[in-house]
Amino acid sequence: MGKFGNETQKHVDFTPEEIKQYLSEFKGLVRGRNYTIAQNENREENIEFIETYKIDSKKEREILLSLEYDDFCYAVDNQKKEFAHEKLYVFCKVCHLDNWGELENVEVYIKSNITQTRKKKDFLIVISFHKRNKPISYLFKN
């Protein structure tokens, strides 16, 4: 159920080319360091994930830059009313991570939004960056 008691609308009407285009812009913003991973009081899961797997800025960029179009799951509408026109893109990527000396294959759940700053510059917000905690399905993987 969504934040307002309604079911979150999942969008799956994308072509591989559309997701490749999104990822091209996404990766350009990561390379240019024009992004942030949400780590506020509402995103404790992101903070715990980053701490558990000792993910530094180099490793987070490596994970984000490794996304491929077939890691895409779906998009959802932004639930914040002032941003209702925006779509949030969900990816899930298996990454080999270090859990304090134990190497693990971890399914990393990544939800992102490309928005604009007040100066009209594109900026990537990674809203979710944590271990997958719910069932997902991939749009382009068999």
DAMO-V19009 format. One record per residue. N is the residue number from 1. PSI is psi in radians with two decimals (NA if undefined). OMEGA is omega in whole degrees, -180 to 180 (* if undefined). D_LAST is the distance of its C-alpha to the last C-alpha in Angstrom with 2 decimals. Layout:
n = <N | N>
psi = <PSI | PSI>
omega = <OMEGA | OMEGA>
d_last = <D_LAST | D_LAST>
//
This chain:
n = <1 | 2 | 3 | 4 | 5 | 6 | 7 | 8 | 9 | 10 | 11 | 12 | 13 | 14 | 15 | 16 | 17 | 18 | 19 | 20 | 21 | 22 | 23 | 24 | 25 | 26 | 27 | 28 | 29 | 30 | 31 | 32 | 33 | 34 | 35 | 36 | 37 | 38 | 39 | 40 | 41 | 42 | 43 | 44 | 45 | 46 | 47 | 48 | 49 | 50 | 51 | 52 | 53 | 54 | 55 | 56 | 57 | 58 | 59 | 60 | 61 | 62 | 63 | 64 | 65 | 66 | 67 | 68 | 69 | 70 | 71 | 72 | 73 | 74 | 75 | 76 | 77 | 78 | 79 | 80 | 81 | 82 | 83 | 84 | 85 | 86 | 87 | 88 | 89 | 90 | 91 | 92 | 93 | 94 | 95 | 96 | 97 | 98 | 99 | 100 | 101 | 102 | 103 | 104 | 105 | 106 | 107 | 108 | 109 | 110 | 111 | 112 | 113 | 114 | 115 | 116 | 117 | 118 | 119 | 120 | 121 | 122 | 123 | 124 | 125 | 126 | 127 | 128 | 129 | 130 | 131 | 132 | 133 | 134 | 135 | 136 | 137 | 138 | 139 | 140 | 141 | 142>
psi = <2.52 | 3.08 | -0.55 | 0.35 | 0.01 | 2.71 | 2.33 | 2.27 | 2.09 | 2.37 | 2.18 | 0.28 | 1.01 | 2.64 | 2.79 | -0.65 | -0.68 | -0.71 | -0.64 | -0.69 | -0.77 | -0.81 | -0.55 | -0.82 | -0.78 | -0.90 | -0.60 | -0.69 | -0.67 | -0.83 | -0.67 | 0.05 | 0.57 | 1.06 | 2.89 | 2.65 | 2.13 | 2.21 | 0.85 | -3.02 | -0.36 | -0.08 | 0.74 | -0.55 | -0.67 | -0.80 | -0.81 | -0.72 | -0.86 | -0.72 | -0.78 | -0.75 | 0.24 | 0.89 | 1.97 | 3.14 | -0.58 | -0.78 | -0.68 | -0.69 | -0.72 | -0.78 | -0.85 | -0.70 | -0.25 | -0.14 | 2.41 | 2.83 | -0.56 | 0.00 | -0.12 | 2.41 | -1.02 | 3.04 | 2.70 | 2.73 | 2.51 | 2.23 | -0.21 | 2.17 | -0.69 | -0.23 | 0.41 | -0.38 | -0.18 | 2.61 | 2.44 | 2.27 | 2.28 | 2.25 | 2.73 | 2.21 | 2.28 | 2.16 | 2.56 | 1.90 | 2.71 | 1.97 | 1.36 | 0.92 | -0.31 | 2.07 | 2.32 | 2.55 | 2.06 | 2.32 | 1.95 | 2.13 | 2.13 | 2.09 | 2.23 | 2.86 | 2.28 | 2.11 | -3.01 | 2.51 | 3.05 | -0.44 | 0.26 | 0.49 | 2.43 | 2.50 | 2.37 | 2.23 | 2.08 | 1.83 | -0.75 | 2.32 | 1.46 | 3.08 | 2.40 | 2.31 | 0.18 | 2.80 | 2.46 | 2.83 | 2.55 | 2.48 | -0.63 | -0.08 | 2.53 | NA>
omega = <-180 | -177 | -176 | 178 | 179 | -180 | 178 | 180 | 176 | 179 | 180 | -178 | -180 | 172 | 174 | -179 | 179 | 179 | 176 | 178 | 177 | -179 | 177 | 178 | 178 | -177 | 176 | 178 | 177 | 180 | 179 | -179 | 177 | -178 | 173 | 171 | -177 | 179 | 179 | -176 | 177 | -175 | -180 | 179 | 176 | -178 | -180 | 179 | -179 | 179 | -178 | -176 | 176 | -176 | 176 | -176 | 178 | -178 | 179 | 177 | 178 | 179 | -178 | -179 | 180 | -179 | 176 | -176 | -178 | 170 | -178 | 179 | -178 | 172 | 176 | 175 | 175 | -176 | 176 | -173 | -178 | 179 | -175 | 179 | -176 | 174 | 177 | -175 | -177 | 177 | 173 | -174 | 175 | -178 | 177 | -174 | -179 | 177 | 179 | 176 | 177 | 178 | -178 | 167 | -174 | 173 | -177 | 179 | -176 | 176 | -172 | 179 | 172 | -177 | 179 | 175 | 177 | 179 | 176 | 175 | 177 | -179 | -179 | 173 | 175 | -174 | 179 | 179 | -174 | 177 | 180 | -177 | 177 | 180 | 175 | 172 | -179 | -180 | -172 | 177 | 178 | *>
d_last = <26.91 | 27.80 | 30.95 | 33.04 | 32.05 | 29.58 | 25.85 | 24.06 | 22.53 | 18.89 | 18.14 | 14.78 | 16.50 | 15.76 | 14.88 | 13.54 | 17.25 | 18.50 | 16.58 | 17.68 | 21.15 | 21.11 | 20.17 | 22.91 | 25.43 | 24.17 | 24.56 | 27.89 | 29.18 | 28.17 | 29.88 | 32.88 | 32.96 | 32.90 | 30.86 | 31.39 | 29.54 | 31.04 | 33.26 | 35.64 | 36.75 | 33.79 | 31.30 | 32.54 | 29.04 | 28.51 | 31.92 | 31.40 | 28.08 | 29.81 | 32.80 | 31.04 | 29.05 | 31.96 | 29.97 | 32.40 | 32.05 | 31.01 | 28.13 | 27.00 | 27.02 | 25.09 | 22.30 | 22.34 | 22.50 | 19.52 | 17.09 | 14.63 | 13.12 | 9.52 | 11.35 | 12.28 | 11.98 | 14.75 | 18.44 | 21.40 | 25.01 | 27.51 | 29.52 | 32.71 | 34.80 | 36.15 | 32.68 | 31.15 | 30.43 | 27.97 | 24.21 | 22.79 | 19.46 | 17.30 | 15.27 | 14.42 | 14.98 | 15.71 | 19.27 | 21.91 | 24.89 | 28.46 | 29.59 | 33.30 | 33.12 | 30.12 | 26.97 | 23.83 | 20.11 | 19.82 | 17.07 | 18.93 | 18.68 | 19.98 | 21.27 | 23.26 | 25.59 | 27.37 | 30.85 | 34.29 | 37.32 | 40.74 | 41.41 | 38.45 | 36.46 | 32.69 | 31.78 | 28.56 | 28.64 | 26.14 | 26.67 | 24.44 | 24.04 | 23.68 | 21.83 | 19.10 | 21.12 | 19.06 | 15.72 | 13.11 | 9.69 | 7.92 | 8.33 | 6.58 | 3.79 | 0.00>
//
